[in-house]
Amino acid sequence: MNELIPIEHFYRLVRFWWLIMLTGLIGGGVGAMIQYSQTPIYESKSIFYVTIDLMTLQSLNLRADQYQYNEDLALNVTYVILLSPELISKVVGECSLQGISISEGELINNNTVERKHAFWELRFRHPDPQVSHDVTNLWAEKAYETMLNWSRAGKAPRYVIFTPPTLASMPMESVNYGLNRLMLAGFLIGLMAGILIIEIYTHFSR
């Protein structure tokens, strides 16, 4: 029985580094091929601009250290509205009226809501670019209606100012959110395969 000597394994891997790198690159390439072989996904984006009426906020006579907290808390109502069950149900119903077959689960699982300072981006992904475009804009329009309704009903802080959204344009290219992840996974698998090949070759060549 041969004794395991780690330093020998290390030098062996260093000597065959080119093989390990080659198998890693091949694995990364396979990961990219898998991604590009999948059905293309198109993403549309609508943008909301939501601000704070500082005069109204200051009239509440809050402590100075509470202003930032209340601003963030108030602006986050945008996120709550965009993903509220009330709005999701409206969007599905409106899509149905316009001949677009989509479920609440599809809306929830294929959207992204991201805040960038005072701007909120609503993105929706779908294999059909036209559906992606139409659903995103329906969602944005119904969201703005809901924002105004919440403001009138007092469900949103009265010092939050909602403005009409910038509607999405037609997506011309597909997105590849999983490309980097699949390429990394393939690269790591390739590295391990290269190491295994070296060990097997060394074992049988003794």
Order of alpha helices (4+ residues) and beta strands (2+ residues): alpha-alpha-beta-alpha-alpha-alpha-alpha-alpha-beta-beta-alpha-beta-alpha
